Amino acid sequence: MKISIIIPVLNEAENLKELLPFFRKVKNREQQEVIVADGGSTDGTKEVVEKAGFRFLTCGIQSRAAQMNMGAKESNGDIFYFVHADVRILPSFYEDIMLSLNEGFQTGCFAYNFYSNKKMLRINSWFTQFNGLFSGGGDQTLFIRKDVFLELGGFDEKFCLMEDFELVRRIKKKYGFKVIPKRILVSARKYENNSWLRVQIANMIVFGLFFLHHPPTKLKTLYSRLLK
């Protein structure tokens, strides 16, 4: 089965310089395609992607949901794998996803560790191995069968924030969801730019309002005010 790796970006040239070469060295390369869906970068992202030899798509709006939907629409894979530019995935990701599909799961994600040895971030990452209320965020990278993605209507483009959790919530109402316990690596830059406590408070406030169905635009505005 072919996997389409879809990477939504906005000014992520430096991260892409590190991430994209990885896909030239992985196993089962012939069963993969990489698509970078851009939201209007001004830092040379297009040149980085094209130099690496991968597909570059320009989305008309800055919206991860819209960018990922465009990437899915333009893909040729049987499986979509949504990856953030600042995440470093495992060399075994293809085999890990195929194993989960063979187990009967239609969709899922990975556990993760941060690029940090700070104790509180190690505690945070420990919880990502569980399939709970807060599992399925974009940092965990989401894989999903194409037919299931299309059946669910993809990402809801009204969500300018929490679009990943919104889709996973719909997924879990109908399908089993697999959290692969192997750990990818996730950037800690949000925590480096803010205190651990500040990020936790912001996350809890926004999550709470999300579950109370507050408008996505208000969630994004509030989150931007709470964090640098």
C-alpha positions in Angstrom: 0.0 0.0 0.0 1.2 3.5 -0.8 1.5 6.2 1.9 1.2 9.9 1.2 3.2 11.9 3.7 1.5 15.3 3.9 3.4 18.1 5.6 1.5 21.4 6.2 3.9 24.3 6.6 4.3 28.1 7.1 7.9 29.4 7.1 9.4 26.1 8.1 12.4 26.1 5.7 15.0 25.3 8.4 13.0 22.4 9.8 12.4 21.0 6.3 16.1 21.1 5.5 16.4 18.6 8.4 13.3 16.6 7.8 13.1 16.1 4.0 16.4 14.2 3.5 15.1 11.6 5.9 12.6 10.5 3.3 15.4 9.8 0.8 16.9 7.2 3.0 14.0 5.2 4.4 12.9 1.7 3.4 10.0 1.2 1.1 10.7 4.5 -0.6 8.8 3.3 -3.7 5.7 3.0 -1.6 5.8 6.6 -0.4 5.2 10.1 -1.7 6.0 13.4 0.1 3.8 16.4 -0.3 4.5 19.8 1.3 1.3 21.9 1.5 2.3 25.6 2.1 0.2 28.3 3.6 2.2 31.3 2.1 5.7 31.0 3.3 8.2 33.8 2.7 11.4 32.1 3.9 12.4 30.1 0.9 10.3 27.0 1.8 9.4 26.4 -1.8 13.1 26.3 -2.9 14.0 23.9 -0.1 11.2 21.5 -1.1 11.9 21.6 -4.8 15.7 21.2 -4.2 14.9 18.1 -2.2 12.8 16.8 -5.1 9.4 16.6 -3.4 6.0 18.0 -4.4 5.2 21.6 -3.3 1.6 22.8 -3.2 0.5 26.4 -2.5 -2.7 26.8 -0.6 -4.7 29.9 -1.0 -5.1 30.5 2.8 -3.1 30.0 5.9 -4.9 27.1 7.5 -3.4 23.8 8.5 -6.8 22.1 8.0 -7.1 23.5 4.4 -3.5 22.8 3.6 -3.8 19.2 4.8 -7.1 18.7 2.9 -5.4 20.1 -0.3 -2.4 17.7 0.2 -4.8 14.8 0.6 -6.8 15.8 -2.5 -3.6 15.9 -4.6 -2.1 12.7 -3.3 -2.0 9.3 -4.8 -1.7 7.2 -1.6 -3.9 4.6 0.0 -2.9 5.9 3.4 -2.5 9.6 4.4 0.2 10.4 7.0 0.1 13.9 8.4 3.4 15.1 9.8 4.4 18.5 11.2 7.7 19.9 9.9 9.3 20.1 13.4 8.6 16.4 14.2 11.2 13.7 13.6 9.6 10.4 12.7 10.9 6.9 13.0 12.7 5.0 10.2 10.3 2.2 10.8 7.2 4.4 10.4 6.0 2.6 7.2 6.2 -0.9 8.8 4.7 0.4 12.1 1.7 1.8 10.2 1.2 -1.3 8.1 1.3 -3.4 11.2 -1.5 -1.3 12.8 -3.6 -1.6 9.6 -3.1 -5.4 9.6 -4.3 -5.4 13.2 -7.6 -3.9 12.0 -7.1 -0.3 12.9 -8.1 2.2 10.2 -6.3 5.2 11.8 -3.9 6.1 14.6 -0.8 8.0 15.7 2.5 7.6 17.6 3.6 8.4 21.1 6.4 10.9 21.4 9.3 12.3 23.4 10.4 16.0 23.4 13.7 17.2 22.2 14.4 18.0 25.9 15.6 16.3 29.0 13.5 18.5 31.3 11.6 16.5 33.9 8.2 18.0 33.4 8.4 17.5 29.6 9.3 13.8 30.2 6.2 13.5 32.3 4.1 15.2 29.6 5.4 12.8 26.9 4.9 9.7 29.1 1.1 10.2 28.8 1.2 10.2 25.0 1.4 6.4 24.9 -2.2 6.2 26.0 -5.3 6.5 23.9 -7.2 9.0 26.0 -9.2 12.2 25.8 -6.1 14.2 24.7 -4.6 11.7 22.3 -4.4 12.4 18.6 -2.9 15.9 18.5 -0.9 16.9 15.4 2.5 16.5 17.1 1.7 12.8 17.4 1.4 12.5 13.6 -1.9 11.1 12.3 -2.2 8.2 9.8 -5.5 7.3 8.3 -6.8 5.2 5.4 -7.8 7.3 2.4 -11.3 5.9 2.3 -11.9 6.6 5.9 -10.6 10.2 5.6 -12.9 10.8 2.6 -15.9 9.2 4.3 -15.4 11.6 7.3 -15.0 14.6 5.0 -11.4 15.3 6.0 -10.4 18.1 8.3 -13.1 20.6 9.1 -11.8 23.9 7.7 -13.8 26.0 10.1 -11.2 24.9 12.7 -8.2 27.3 12.5 -7.0 25.6 15.7 -7.6 22.1 17.2 -8.4 20.8 13.7 -6.5 17.6 14.5 -8.4 16.9 17.7 -11.7 17.7 16.0 -11.1 15.1 13.3 -9.8 12.5 15.8 -12.9 13.0 17.9 -15.1 12.1 14.9 -12.8 9.2 14.1 -13.2 7.7 17.6 -17.0 7.8 17.4 -16.9 5.2 14.6 -13.5 3.6 14.4 -10.8 2.1 16.6 -7.8 4.4 17.1 -4.3 3.0 17.6 -1.6 4.8 19.5 1.6 3.2 18.4 3.8 3.1 21.6 7.1 3.7 19.6 8.2 7.3 20.2 8.8 10.0 17.6 10.6 13.2 18.6 8.8 16.5 18.9 10.1 20.1 19.2 9.9 21.7 22.6 10.0 25.2 21.1 6.6 26.2 22.5 7.9 25.4 26.0 11.2 27.2 25.4 9.4 30.3 24.4 7.0 30.1 27.3 7.2 28.5 30.8 6.0 24.9 31.2 3.2 26.2 33.5 2.1 28.8 31.1 1.7 26.3 28.3 -0.2 23.9 30.5 -2.6 26.6 31.6 -3.1 27.7 28.0 -3.7 24.1 26.8 -6.2 23.4 29.5 -8.2 26.6 28.9 -8.3 26.0 25.1 -9.1 22.3 25.5 -11.9 23.1 27.9 -13.5 25.7 25.6 -13.0 23.3 22.6 -15.1 20.6 24.4 -17.7 23.3 25.2 -17.9 24.0 21.5 -16.6 27.6 21.5 -16.0 29.0 18.0 -12.6 28.1 16.6 -11.7 31.7 15.7 -12.1 32.7 19.4 -10.0 29.7 20.5 -7.2 30.8 18.1 -7.3 34.4 19.3 -7.2 33.4 22.9 -4.4 30.9 22.4 -2.3 33.5 20.6 -2.8 35.9 23.5 -1.8 33.3 26.1 1.4 32.1 24.4 4.3 33.8 22.7 
